[in-house]
């Protein structure tokens, strides 16, 4: 159970509990599970910006989709509850943050921050190394600030979020990276992972030990990616129209697009996409679960096809395996596929009704996870072969470490998914296993950022 809420909401929950407990056939443990789910919904909705009373109403309505008694309760009591919202004696709790104005203000701030280096002659299109090193550090602090303000975070939470940002800035500023070097590319990509997960601490308001809070951040990440992609598609159309309109009057808008629209637009879109997820979360259901249902079967087919093709070739375990499956680009490609598979699994878990029994989709996920596990083992064999033949490099070791983590993640997920599908393990164990790996990915990304550059002489 979650911690006690406002006394008025506790009274409402007590009324709901008494209502759904009326039938003698209802077991008390079932009511406990439903109440825990209801409280979790209230926590998430309140964190997204709803007042406590509003969060209770929306949570009961959503729970009504799972439980007939809750649906009947919401129908019978909705008028009385809404009257309490409209005519309650005590003042309503203030909303956290400033909503759209806060998001737009921080989006403008992020866009301006990206252009600050231009005052010193650092152009976006001509200084890829500089912006690769600093872009995340210029933009993500604004996103973290958005969540800290929205959640009215405590000073301790602010400090926990701020310290990694400061440490990352020091590392990226002090390390003497070779221009265009492998360690610079690794540090630049992994610092994004580190700072994104640190931003997650702001999103969950410091509740890093809560599996439910971590799953909420996973849910947010999936929705954010969808919205960012949609904004990017719209931005692409805007860029094409801008180039076309100015070309019609014999003016070249290329410089404006490269130096202003792309870097500033991306910075603003990161904040706007976050606001869209926050604004929509309390109103309608999410988009990403639909995409998860669509792409899980497709990725399952892709992985099975790759495994079948490899065994038909007959060279997965002989000396030519490294030659066929060991090319750098191919290994990177399948690393991306494995990461997407883990992402699909995570987001499917985050969007799933925890009280529902195993379904065909859960079994489809089990097939996908087992196939991904086989592919991961194949990729690991190829990587070890490359290292044995050509020696270690920062890219190879970073990829090897990631694949070892993915192997452990997928192996545990496959085992727990199998037990859940056989009704031998609760859904919560699978959820805790998956969310428990977020700190592992954070730790590995931090190691790559901090330790790899000096180990490989910053080349």
C-alpha positions as MATLAB code, in Angstrom:
seq = 'XXXXXXXXXXXXXXXXXXXXXXXXXXXXXXXXXXXXXXXXXXXXXXXXXXXXXXXXXXXXXXXXXXXXXXXXXXXXXXXXXXXXXXXXXXXXXXXXXXXXXXXXXXXXXXXXXXXXXXXXXXXXXXXXXXXXXXXXXXXXXXXXXXXXXXXXXXXXXXXXXXXXXXXXXXXXXXXXXXXXXXXXXXXXXXXXXXXXXXXXXXXXXXXXXXXXXXXXXXXXXXXXXXXXXXXXXXXXXXXXXXXXXXXXXXXXXXXXXXXXXXXXXXXXXXXXXXXXXXXXXXXXXXXXXXXXXXXXXXXXXXXXXXXXXXXXXXXXXXXXXXXXXXXXXXXXXXXXXXXXXXXXXXXXXXXXXXXXXXXXXXXXXXXXXXXXXXXXXXXXXXXXXXXXXXXXXXXXXXXXXXXXXXXXXXXXXXXXXXXXXXXXXXXXXXXXXXXXXXXXXXXXXXXXXXXXXXXXXXX';
ca = [
       0.000    0.000    0.000;
       1.082    3.541   -0.573;
       1.299    6.140    2.145;
      -1.875    7.775    3.495;
      -3.382   10.521    1.379;
      -5.406   13.588    2.322;
      -8.030   12.735    5.009;
     -10.867   13.656    2.643;
      -9.492   11.291   -0.006;
      -8.996    8.577    2.631;
     -12.713    8.932    3.427;
     -13.544    8.545   -0.257;
     -11.334    5.469   -0.544;
     -13.010    4.012    2.558;
     -16.404    4.563    0.949;
     -15.211    2.894   -2.254;
     -13.731   -0.035   -0.300;
     -16.944   -0.543    1.677;
     -18.904   -0.519   -1.576;
     -16.793   -3.068   -3.443;
     -16.590   -5.302   -0.333;
     -20.358   -5.717   -0.092;
     -20.650   -9.017   -2.014;
     -19.730  -11.937    0.257;
     -17.889  -13.622   -2.620;
     -15.329  -10.819   -2.764;
     -12.148  -11.876   -0.972;
     -10.460   -9.268    1.208;
      -7.130   -9.837   -0.535;
      -8.726   -8.991   -3.875;
     -10.018   -5.741   -2.422;
      -6.532   -5.018   -1.054;
      -5.046   -5.465   -4.528;
      -7.690   -3.232   -6.076;
      -7.111   -0.584   -3.408;
      -3.369   -0.690   -3.991;
      -3.983   -0.222   -7.717;
      -6.382    2.659   -6.999;
      -3.845    4.392   -4.755;
      -1.138    3.949   -7.372;
      -3.372    5.570   -9.984;
      -4.065    8.471   -7.618;
      -0.322    8.961   -7.008;
       0.447    9.012  -10.733;
      -2.403   11.360  -11.603;
      -1.537   13.733   -8.771;
       2.101   13.737   -9.914;
       0.914   14.677  -13.408;
      -0.725   17.846  -12.075;
      -4.273   16.932  -11.013;
      -5.724   17.964   -7.680;
      -6.234   15.142   -5.182;
     -10.008   15.066   -5.617;
      -9.735   15.081   -9.385;
      -7.096   12.339   -9.231;
      -9.454   10.188   -7.143;
     -12.294   10.615   -9.615;
     -10.181    9.791  -12.659;
      -8.563    6.845  -10.837;
     -11.948    5.353   -9.894;
     -13.144    5.801  -13.477;
     -10.043    4.035  -14.829;
     -10.362    1.280  -12.248;
     -13.930    0.861  -13.436;
     -12.489   -0.519  -16.641;
     -11.034   -3.380  -14.606;
     -13.694   -3.974  -12.002;
     -17.480   -3.923  -12.438;
     -18.115   -2.890   -8.838;
     -15.783    0.097   -9.160;
     -17.561    1.106  -12.349;
     -20.908    0.941  -10.544;
     -19.492    2.939   -7.636;
     -18.223    5.642   -9.997;
     -21.610    5.806  -11.716;
     -23.632    6.051   -8.501;
     -21.329    8.440   -6.640;
     -20.026   10.665   -9.421;
     -22.590   13.441   -8.917;
     -21.925   13.646   -5.174;
     -18.173   13.602   -5.679;
     -18.253   16.324   -8.313;
     -20.392   18.486   -6.029;
     -17.728   18.095   -3.356;
     -15.183   19.318   -5.863;
     -17.256   22.370   -6.728;
     -18.497   23.357   -3.277;
     -15.945   22.085   -0.782;
     -15.351   24.377    2.189;
     -11.589   24.230    2.350;
      -9.418   25.698   -0.409;
      -8.266   23.384   -3.157;
      -4.678   22.266   -3.208;
      -2.662   24.297   -5.688;
      -1.512   22.638   -8.870;
       2.167   21.924   -9.075;
       4.154   23.929  -11.536;
       2.999   26.362  -14.178;
       1.723   23.986  -16.864;
       2.038   25.218  -20.405;
       3.592   28.565  -19.472;
       6.337   26.826  -17.515;
       6.991   24.400  -20.371;
       7.080   27.119  -23.028;
       9.312   29.334  -20.905;
      11.814   26.539  -20.314;
      11.639   25.507  -23.982;
      12.612   29.035  -24.993;
      15.382   28.966  -22.384;
      16.740   25.684  -23.761;
      16.679   27.053  -27.317;
      18.579   30.172  -26.225;
      21.092   28.089  -24.267;
      21.888   26.086  -27.393;
      22.733   29.327  -29.229;
      24.973   30.770  -26.498;
      28.122   29.136  -28.011;
      27.387   30.999  -31.271;
      28.236   34.237  -29.447;
      31.798   32.906  -29.238;
      31.944   31.798  -32.870;
      30.959   28.160  -32.295;
      28.551   27.222  -35.090;
      26.274   24.202  -34.813;
      26.906   22.785  -38.296;
      30.678   23.292  -38.154;
      31.444   22.110  -34.606;
      29.993   18.657  -34.285;
      32.462   17.611  -31.597;
      31.566   20.573  -29.393;
      27.815   20.128  -29.659;
      28.113   16.361  -29.347;
      29.876   16.955  -26.056;
      27.608   19.707  -24.734;
      24.166   19.522  -26.334;
      22.609   17.273  -23.673;
      24.147   19.399  -20.920;
      22.671   22.535  -22.473;
      19.134   21.163  -22.858;
      18.351   18.457  -20.298;
      18.817   20.724  -17.235;
      15.758   22.634  -18.436;
      13.763   19.408  -18.668;
      14.873   18.387  -15.175;
      13.900   21.839  -13.909;
      10.462   21.434  -15.455;
       9.831   18.263  -13.464;
      11.350   19.623  -10.257;
       9.031   22.627  -10.403;
       6.004   20.553  -11.399;
       6.604   18.188   -8.474;
       7.533   20.977   -6.001;
      10.649   18.968   -5.220;
      12.478   19.215   -1.918;
      15.986   20.605   -1.637;
      17.388   17.107   -1.172;
      15.809   15.919   -4.433;
      17.084   19.011   -6.245;
      20.586   18.291   -4.952;
      20.419   14.624   -6.001;
      19.486   15.730   -9.517;
      21.892   18.671   -9.749;
      25.064   16.878   -8.619;
      25.230   14.427  -11.583;
      24.665   17.297  -14.018;
      27.532   19.256  -12.479;
      29.774   16.179  -12.438;
      28.998   15.410  -16.081;
      29.767   19.010  -17.063;
      33.118   18.829  -15.270;
      34.042   15.564  -16.974;
      33.132   16.819  -20.423;
      34.956   20.107  -19.828;
      38.155   18.715  -18.315;
      38.789   15.576  -20.363;
      41.169   16.271  -23.302;
      39.287   14.276  -25.927;
      40.954   13.819  -29.304;
      38.861   15.505  -32.041;
      36.500   12.971  -33.552;
      37.919   10.215  -31.342;
      36.109    7.068  -30.286;
      36.119    7.977  -26.596;
      34.536   11.346  -27.373;
      31.735    9.647  -29.303;
      31.214    7.116  -26.530;
      31.191    9.763  -23.814;
      28.841   12.011  -25.791;
      26.297    9.239  -26.382;
      26.467    7.732  -22.912;
      26.235   11.069  -21.125;
      22.804   11.427  -22.752;
      21.775    8.126  -21.139;
      23.156    9.201  -17.758;
      21.458   12.593  -17.794;
      18.157   11.197  -19.074;
      18.015    8.691  -16.208;
      18.997   11.422  -13.757;
      16.153   13.505  -15.184;
      13.996   10.512  -14.299;
      14.850   11.133  -10.652;
      13.267   14.570  -11.036;
      10.272   13.029  -12.803;
       9.564   10.618   -9.928;
      10.323   13.340   -7.375;
      13.156   11.405   -5.772;
      11.228    8.134   -5.282;
      14.026    6.125   -6.876;
      13.452    3.037   -4.728;
       9.863    2.648   -5.854;
       9.361    0.109   -8.624;
       6.071    1.780   -9.464;
       7.734    5.197   -9.774;
      10.434    3.793  -12.064;
       7.732    2.191  -14.203;
       5.981    5.558  -14.397;
       9.175    7.048  -15.803;
       9.407    4.240  -18.346;
       5.826    4.976  -19.355;
       6.661    8.654  -19.693;
       9.751    7.868  -21.796;
       7.752    5.804  -24.267;
       5.120    8.503  -24.683;
       7.794   11.190  -24.922;
       9.550    9.360  -27.758;
       6.262    9.114  -29.675;
       5.513   12.808  -29.296;
       9.078   13.838  -30.099;
       8.940   11.768  -33.284;
       5.655   13.399  -34.297;
       7.066   16.858  -33.628;
      10.191   15.957  -35.622;
       8.049   14.906  -38.582;
       6.195   18.191  -38.417;
       9.493   20.026  -38.097;
      10.778   18.296  -41.200;
       7.779   19.542  -43.153;
       8.335   23.064  -41.780;
      11.995   22.983  -42.811;
      11.125   21.809  -46.321;
       8.542   24.579  -46.689;
      11.003   27.165  -45.352;
      13.667   26.128  -47.856;
      11.140   26.088  -50.694;
       9.563   29.469  -49.914;
      12.896   31.286  -49.647;
      14.270   29.519  -52.728;
      11.297   30.855  -54.671;
      12.548   34.396  -54.076;
      16.201   33.485  -54.716;
      17.276   33.442  -51.070;
      19.241   30.599  -49.480;
      17.725   29.688  -46.093;
      20.197   26.864  -45.513;
      22.212   28.751  -42.914;
      19.092   29.681  -40.943;
      17.830   26.093  -41.019;
      21.167   24.590  -39.941;
      22.087   27.134  -37.289;
      18.701   28.123  -35.836;
      15.772   25.896  -36.774;
      17.420   22.503  -36.206;
      19.330   23.064  -32.918;
      16.786   25.413  -31.342;
      13.789   23.475  -32.627;
      15.101   20.214  -31.205;
      15.803   21.826  -27.828;
      12.307   23.259  -27.676;
      10.703   20.040  -28.881;
      12.286   18.098  -26.005;
      10.445   20.316  -23.512;
       7.203   20.570  -25.481;
       7.002   16.778  -25.897;
       7.393   16.376  -22.132;
       4.607   18.888  -21.527;
       2.333   17.081  -23.987;
       2.818   13.789  -22.138;
       2.110   15.483  -18.818;
      -0.957   17.312  -20.148;
      -2.464   14.263  -21.857;
      -1.703   11.761  -19.137;
      -4.645   12.803  -16.990;
      -7.164   13.108  -19.821;
      -7.002   10.198  -22.287;
      -5.222    6.912  -22.607;
      -1.757    6.674  -24.067;
      -0.693    6.165  -27.671;
       2.448    4.130  -27.123;
       0.709    0.937  -25.849;
      -1.007    0.678  -29.231;
       2.349    0.924  -30.985;
       3.739   -1.688  -28.589;
       0.985   -4.130  -29.551;
       1.761   -3.469  -33.224;
       5.555   -3.733  -33.160;
       6.015   -6.621  -30.711;
       4.887   -9.248  -33.265;
       6.924   -7.565  -36.008;
      10.131   -7.555  -33.982;
       9.465  -11.145  -32.929;
       9.302  -12.158  -36.590;
      12.481  -10.172  -37.330;
      14.439  -11.906  -34.571;
      13.184  -15.361  -35.509;
      14.031  -14.724  -39.152;
      17.575  -13.705  -38.225;
      18.056  -16.811  -36.080;
      16.698  -19.062  -38.826;
      18.875  -17.407  -41.460;
      21.945  -17.808  -39.273;
      21.400  -21.508  -38.687;
      20.577  -22.105  -42.350;
      23.908  -20.485  -43.187;
      25.447  -23.005  -40.814;
      28.216  -20.734  -39.614;
      27.131  -19.496  -36.203;
      29.610  -21.515  -34.203;
      32.435  -22.220  -36.608;
      35.468  -20.087  -37.399;
      33.622  -18.069  -40.026;
      31.003  -16.813  -37.572;
      33.028  -13.748  -36.759;
      33.525  -12.997  -40.449;
      29.816  -13.199  -41.220;
      28.260  -11.778  -38.049;
      31.197   -9.809  -36.689;
      31.215   -6.753  -38.896;
      31.117   -3.623  -36.763;
      28.071   -2.088  -38.425;
      26.077   -5.317  -38.201;
      26.860   -5.726  -34.507;
      25.829   -2.134  -33.790;
      22.623   -2.701  -35.743;
      21.675   -5.728  -33.684;
      22.600   -3.944  -30.462;
      20.025   -1.332  -31.459;
      17.485   -4.072  -32.218;
      18.065   -5.640  -28.787;
      17.687   -2.278  -27.051;
      14.420   -1.686  -28.912;
      13.207   -5.142  -27.864;
      13.954   -4.373  -24.210;
      12.186   -1.049  -24.668;
       9.123   -2.777  -26.133;
       9.072   -5.206  -23.230;
       9.440   -2.423  -20.673;
       6.728   -0.296  -22.164;
       4.353   -3.216  -22.610;
       4.795   -3.936  -18.898;
       4.216   -0.301  -17.992;
       0.966   -0.185  -19.980;
      -0.349   -3.547  -18.776;
      -3.149   -4.024  -16.271;
      -1.340   -5.651  -13.319;
      -4.502   -7.489  -12.234;
      -5.222   -9.119  -15.592;
      -4.340  -12.802  -16.099;
      -1.745  -13.880  -18.678;
      -2.913  -13.446  -22.253;
      -1.782  -14.343  -25.765;
       0.185  -11.093  -25.893;
       2.191  -12.095  -22.803;
       3.084  -15.342  -24.532;
       4.029  -13.416  -27.666;
       6.347  -11.333  -25.510;
       7.892  -14.504  -24.129;
       8.702  -15.669  -27.664;
      10.193  -12.260  -28.467;
      12.344  -12.247  -25.316;
      13.641  -15.783  -25.920;
      14.465  -14.902  -29.524;
      16.239  -11.743  -28.376;
      18.184  -13.791  -25.848;
      19.406  -16.142  -28.602;
      20.377  -13.192  -30.806;
      22.230  -11.584  -27.899;
      24.253  -14.747  -27.358;
      25.099  -14.826  -31.072;
      26.214  -11.199  -30.976;
      28.306  -11.824  -27.859;
      30.070  -14.740  -29.553;
      30.818  -12.545  -32.559;
      32.099   -9.731  -30.346;
      34.398  -11.999  -28.386;
      35.710  -13.329  -31.698;
      36.441   -9.800  -32.921;
      38.232   -8.888  -29.692;
      40.295  -12.092  -29.825;
      41.257  -11.466  -33.438;
      41.686   -7.678  -33.546;
      42.206   -6.732  -29.911;
      40.172   -4.575  -27.549;
      38.979   -1.077  -28.347;
      36.707    1.358  -26.491;
      33.809    0.697  -28.863;
      34.131   -3.078  -28.584;
      34.354   -3.087  -24.798;
      31.469   -0.634  -24.406;
      29.329   -2.781  -26.684;
      30.454   -5.968  -24.933;
      29.474   -4.575  -21.526;
      26.085   -3.482  -22.836;
      25.415   -6.925  -24.304;
      26.350   -8.648  -21.049;
      23.838   -6.441  -19.222;
      21.216   -7.132  -21.878;
      21.920  -10.863  -21.558;
      21.260  -10.788  -17.812;
      18.199   -8.604  -18.282;
      16.695  -10.782  -21.006;
      17.502  -14.057  -19.232;
      15.744  -12.982  -16.051;
      12.844  -11.512  -18.024;
      12.405  -14.742  -20.008;
      12.347  -16.845  -16.830;
       9.868  -14.592  -15.020;
       7.715  -14.163  -18.132;
       7.538  -17.947  -18.449;
       6.550  -18.368  -14.803;
       3.965  -15.589  -15.092;
       2.489  -17.152  -18.243;
       2.214  -20.466  -16.336;
       0.500  -18.717  -13.366;
       3.466  -19.504  -11.121;
       4.726  -15.968  -10.468;
       2.939  -12.650   -9.981;
       3.193   -9.858  -12.494;
       4.853   -7.617   -9.904;
       8.008   -9.756   -9.873;
       8.508   -9.283  -13.598;
       7.901   -5.552  -13.251;
      10.379   -5.233  -10.368;
      12.997   -7.198  -12.301;
      12.757   -4.932  -15.321;
      12.674   -1.639  -13.441;
      15.523   -2.840  -11.242;
      17.832   -2.752  -14.268;
      17.500    1.004  -14.757;
      20.229    1.716  -12.153;
      22.419   -0.908  -13.848;
      22.176    0.879  -17.198;
      22.835    4.179  -15.442;
      25.940    2.787  -13.742;
      27.336    1.301  -16.962;
      26.752    4.511  -18.914;
      28.509    6.474  -16.151;
      31.474    4.078  -16.304;
      31.761    4.579  -20.057;
      31.658    8.369  -19.638;
      34.082    8.625  -16.713;
      36.455    5.644  -16.990;
      36.766    4.772  -20.674;
      38.351    8.028  -21.938;
      41.372    7.950  -19.581;
      41.729    4.172  -19.962;
      42.118    4.606  -23.708;
      44.161    7.826  -23.570;
      41.214    9.957  -24.767;
      41.591    8.760  -28.367;
];
